[in-house]
């Protein structure tokens, strides 16, 4: 019996096979494919040794998967989660859906005096008072409409309280899986049935005259009644920007300011989260009425600060304020990556379909909706609507499935894509792809956390065929900027296939 001989060519073949097995699994694509070459270059980055990542690109016209790397690996999606939330809300509620905020009263009106309470009954409108969305949404416009309704009803004085009724949502403004360091900052504002100003205020700091000197608090806009703060902010290097963190929990007026503001700036603005948006709204409305000779002898309350309030169904309606259409709200959610909008949307889905305005019920609605659409939901974990929680998980395949579903419905596709940043032109992609063939064609929602960078959206190939893609990287060992540039090179090659 002869001893088997192993030729040099066989050894080389086995070595190459071993190396191939060590790489993330990919679908078979032609080796001449620009996309395939880009993925191979990306995968060869030694900084990916500690990373987990997934990618999928699918031609939605032909159904062909162009490339797929770890498509079913559950990863932290960061703000690409907003695509899931807004797309689900648009599909279920419709592009033209509007939130309602109602001015109501109980008791009776006698000789121009309301012997009862005024109620501001919120249903989760994220855009109330949001001039960031449009100037016409200034809260004074809402107050003027409510004042006109009071005049029409013959009310010149209110003997009862002004009550902010935010009972449509549960008491938890922020999800339990958010990080403590985020909660006091504007992006950690959470959701409230009576959201106002996107639940955000601005605190202005005056830096000292040298690095390390204390910075003083000048004012807040708007003024938050009863707010107390501990200010430990100091003066940082010139041009260093906003390095302030604000610590504080929802519902509590205590805030702790720490970090630095840049030397040489004047009235440097830093944004924080309003502790109790409903109470703030009611307080502002009371001041507005008093300044216009509508006397209010009662106090300002929320539905939680009184032992009991009348049921909304038995109150008398004075006025209904409606939000902009959902398509407009969803567009701002994705283009400017507004966390508060996404959190209000997920809670409203829970309220509307599960009769509970909570993050948990909203997450159930989203998961069940996509499962009914035929999407495998294994690995999908939803703890919020915005993606701020590092405990969320999605797969690249799930994101591409959702985008494919959206593309099959022209109205839904238009509503979603109207808010996706466009390569080289808008949002988070404005300064990317500037000299790329993908400029003006590729559109995607980006996501970013401390150890996460992600993109999901659409592009087109040379034939004009629509391609959906998702790209998520967790725990990359290099710098975020280097990772972003490497991901951009892969994304711009998606539409360059033969």
N, C-alpha and C positions, 0 to 999 in steps of 0.2 A: 504494500500500500504506500503510495507516494504522499509525502508531506505537502499540503497545499501551499502554493506560492502566491504571494501578494505583490502585484506589480506596483510600480511607482504611481501610475495613473489611478489605480484603485485607492491608494493611500490618500492622494490629493482629493479624490472624490469624497472619501469618508470624512476628511477634515472639513471640507466645504459644507458637507451635510450637517456636521456637528455645529459649525458656526451658524448655519441657517436655523437650526433648532433652538439656538440660544436667543435669536431675535424674536420680537413680538410677532405673533401670527398675522399674516396679511393675506388678502385674497390674491389669486393669480392675476397679474396684469402684465402687459407687454413690457419687457425690460427697457424698451425705447421710450416708454411713457415718461413725460416730464414730471408728472405727479409721483410716479413710482420712484424716480431718481431722487426727488425732493424728500420723500419719506425715508428712503435709505440713508440719505445724508443726515436727516434729522435723527434717525435712530442710532447713528454712529457717534453721536455726541456723548462723550464720557460723563457729562453732567447729568445724564438721564439714568445713570446706574442706580441711583437711589429713588428714582421717580416711578410713578404709576401714570400711564397715559393711554388714551384711547382716541381713535380717529375713524370716521366713516364719511365717505362721499358717495352719493348715489345720483345717477342721471334719472330725473323724474319723468322724462319723456320715454325713455327706453326701459326703465326699471333696472338697468345695469348698475351693480355696485362697482364703482371705479377703484376704490381702495378701501381697505378695512383693517385696522390694527386694534386689537383688544376691544371690539365694538360692544361687548357685553360686560365689560369691567365697570363695576359701580364706582364712580368717582365724585369728588366734591365739585359741583358745577359753578359755584359762586353766582354771579348775577345772570348767567345764562338761564338760571331758574326763572327769571322774569318772563322769558319766552313761554315757558310752560304755563305760568299763572295767567298771563294776559291772553294767550291763545285759548285756554280753556274758558276763561270768562267771556271772550268774544264769541266762541262757538256756542256756549250755553245761553247767554243773556242776549246776544245780538249786538251788532255794531252801533245801533241807535239807542240802546238802553241808556236811561238817565237815572241817577240817584235823586231821591227826594229828601228835603229837609223841611219839616213842617212847623209853623208857628201855630200854637193851639192855646186854648184857655179852658179852665173849669170855673165853676161858680156862676155868677150872674152879673150883668151890667145894669147899674141903676144910676140915672142922672149923670152919665159919662164916667162913672167910677166902676172899674172892674173889681168886684168883691170876690176875688179868687186869684188863682195863680196863672202866670204866663209860662208856657212850656216851649222850649226849642227841642223838637223831637228829631234826633238824627238817625239816619239809616246808612251811615258809612260813606257819605260823599267825600272822596279824598281831595276834591278840588274846591271846597268851600273857602272863599277868601284867597284863593291861590292866584295872585297876580303873576306868579312865575309862569303860569300857563297862558293867561291873557289878562290884559288890563281891565276888561269888563267884569272880571271876577273879584274886584276889590270888595272887601267885606262891607264897605259903606253902601255899595249898591244893594246888597242883600238887606242891610238895615233900613235903607230908604223904602224898599218894597214892603218890609214888615211895618214900618211906621205908617205908610199909606193904608195898609190893611187895618191898623188900629184906628186910624181916623175914620175909615169907611164904616167900621163897627161902632163908632161913636165913643170910643174909649179915650178919655183924657187923663185918667189917673189909674194907677194900679195899686190896690191895697195889699195884694198878696205878694208872693215871692216870684222871682224869675228863675226858672228851674231848667237846667240843662239835662235833658233826658237822653242819655247815651246807652240805655238799657238794651238796645238792639244787639250790641256786642257784649261779650263777657268782660270781666274786670281786668283781664290780662292784656295790657297794651302791647307788650313785647313777648315774643315766644320764649319758652323756658330754655331753649338751646342757643340763645344769643350770649355773646361774651359781655362780661361786666364792663370792660373798657369801652364798649361801643354805646352803651345806653344813654349817656348824657349828651352825646354828640348828635348833630342833625340827622345823620344817616341811621341812627339808632332810635328814631322817634316812635316807631311802631304804629299801631292802628287804633283808632278811636271812632266810635259811631258819630261823634261830633268833631271830626278833624277840622282844623282851621289853620291857615297859613302853612299847609303841609306839615303841621305840628312843629313848626320851627320858629325860633327867635334868633336875633343877632346880638351878641355882646361886643362892645367896642372897647379896645384896650389902647392906652397911651404908653408906648415904650419909654424906658428911661433914656438917659443921655449917654449911656455906655453899655457895653455887653455885660450881662450879669446883673445889671441894676433891676430893681422891681418894676414891673409894668402895672399901671393902675387901671381900674375899671371905670370907664367914663359913663356908660349908660347901657341899657338894653332897648332894643326895638323889636316888637312892642314891649312896653313895660309889663312885666309879669308881676301881678299883685302878690305881695307876700314872699317874693323870692329872697332867699338868703344864700350867700356864697362865701366860700373861703378861697381867697385869691393867692395862689403861689406862682403865678406866671411871672417870668423874668424876660429880660431883653436878650434876644439872640443876635447872631451875626446879621449884618446888613444883607438884605435880599434873601434871607433864609426862609421866608414865607410862614405859613401857618403851621406851627408845631404844637398847638394847644390841644390838650385833651380835657374834656368836661366829664366829670363823674357825677352820677346821680340817678336815682330810680324814678320810674313813672309814679305820679301821684304824690311825690314829695318835693317840696320847694327848695330843699337844700341842694346846693351845687358846689362842686370843688373844681376849681380851675387850676390846671398845672401845665407846664411846658413853657414855650417861648414864642414871642412875636418879634418881628425883625426890627433892628435898629434903624432909625431914620424914617419910619412910617408914622402916619398920623391917623388917629382914630381907627386902628387896625381892626377889621371885622372878623369875628369868629362865630360860626353858627352852632346853636345847640338845640336840644329837644324841649318843647314845652311840657312841663310836668303834668298838667291836667288841662288838655285843650277844651273840654266842655265847659269847665268852670271859667276859663279865660274868656271863652266866647260869650257866655252869659253876662260876665262882668262888663265886658266891652259894650254889649247891647244895652245894659242898664245905664251906663254912662252916656251912651248915645241918646237914649230917650230923655234922660234928665236934662241934657243940654238943649233939648227941643221941647221943653215945657210939658213933658209927660212925666208927672211925678210918680215915683215908685217908693212906697213906704216899706215894702218888705225887703228881704235880703236876697242875695244870690246863692243858689244851691245847685247841687247835682242830684241825680236820682239816688246816689249812694249816701248823701249827707242828711237825708230826711228818712224818718221811720217808714213813711208810706207816701205814695203819690197816687193820683187817680190813673186809671187805665187809659192808655192812649185812645182806645176805641170809643170811649164815652166823652172825650174832650171835644170841644167845638173848634173846628178848623178855621183859622184866619187867613193863612197863606201857605202855599207850597212853593218852595224854591227848588229849581231843578238844576242839576249839574250839566256840564257839556256832555255830548254823546260819549259812550264808552270808547269808541274808536279814537277819539281825541285824547282821552285819559290814558288809554293803552299806549298810544304813540309817545306821550311824554314819559310814561313809565320806562319804556325801552330806550328812547333816544337819550334822555338825561339820567337814566338808571335811578329813578326815584323809589327808594325802598318803601316809603310810607304808602304810596299808591298801591304797590303790589301787596302789602300787608292788608290794606283795606279790602282789596279785591278777594283775597283768599278767605277772609272772615265773612265777607258778604256771600260768597258761594256757600259757606257753611250755614249761614242764616237762611238763605233762600231755599236751599235744597235739603237741609237737615234740621231746620228750625233751631239752630244754635250758632250764633255768631262767634265762632272760636277757630283758632288755627287748626286744631285737631279735626274738627268736622269739615273744614274747608279742604284739608289735605285728603280726607276720605273722598270728597266729591271729585277732586282732580284725579286721584288714582282710579276710582271706579269708572270715570268717564273714559279714560284712555284704555282701560281694560276692556270695556264694552266695544271700543273701536277695534279691538283685536290686537292691541299692543301687549307684548309680554312685559309685565311690571316687576318681574323679579329684579331685585337690587335697587328699585326705586324707593327712596325714603324722602319724605317731604316734611320738614319741620317749620317752614315759613313760606312766604310768597316771593320774597326778594332774593334769596340766596345768601343772605348775610350769615346764616348759621353754618358753621363748619361741619355740621352733622348731616346735612342734606347729601343725598346720593342720586345720581342719574348716570345712564350710560350713553355713549355716543349714538348707539343704535336707536335708543328711545327718542332722543332729540331729532334724529333724522326721520324717524317714523312720524313724529308730530308735524314736522315741517312738510313732509309729503302729504299728510292729510290736509293741511292748510292750503297747499298749492292746488288741491283738487276742487276747492271752493273759491271762485274768483273774488267774491265779496270778502270772504275771510282772509284770503291772501292779501288783498289790497289793504285791509285794515291792519293786518300784522306788519306788512313790509313798510307801511307809511311811517312807522316808528323805528325801523332798523337803521342804524348808522350806515352810511354809504362810504365805500373805500375812497379815501382821498378827498372827501367832500363834507362829511358831517359827523357829529357826535364823537365817539371814542376812536373812530377810524379816520378822522379828518386829516391827521398828520401822518397817516400810514398809507402805503401803496401809492405815494404821490407820483412816482415815475414808473408805475406798473401798468401792464395791459388790463389789470383788474380794476383800475381806477374808474369810478363811476358805474361799475357793473356789479362787483361783489358787495353784498350788504349783510351785516352780521351784528348780533348782540355780543358784546364782550363781557367777560367776567373776571374779577380780580379779587383775591384775598391774599393774605400773607404768604401762603404756600400754594396758591392756585392761580392758574391763568387758563382761560377758556374762551372759545368763540363758537358760535353756531349761527347759521344763516344760509343764504343762497348765493350762487353765482351762475354764470352761463358759459358754455363752451363756444368754440368758433362757429358752430352751426346755429347758435342761439338757443340751444336746449338748456332747460333749467336744471340746475344741480343743487341738491341740498347737502349740507355738510355739518359735522360737529367735530370739535377738536378740544380735548380737555387734558391738561397736564397738572398733576399734583406732585409736590415735593421735589421740584427741580433743584439741583444743587448750585446752579450758577445764579447770576443776577437776573432780576425780573426783566430788565431791558433786553438782555441778550436772548432770553427765552422768547420774548415777544417777537423780536426780529427773526428768529429761526422759525417760529410759527407762521409769521407773515409770508416767508419764502415758500412754505408748504402750501398755504392757502392761495397764493397768487398763481401757483402752478395747477390748481384744480381744473381751471377752464382751458388749459393749454394742451390737452390731450389731442392725439391725432384723430 
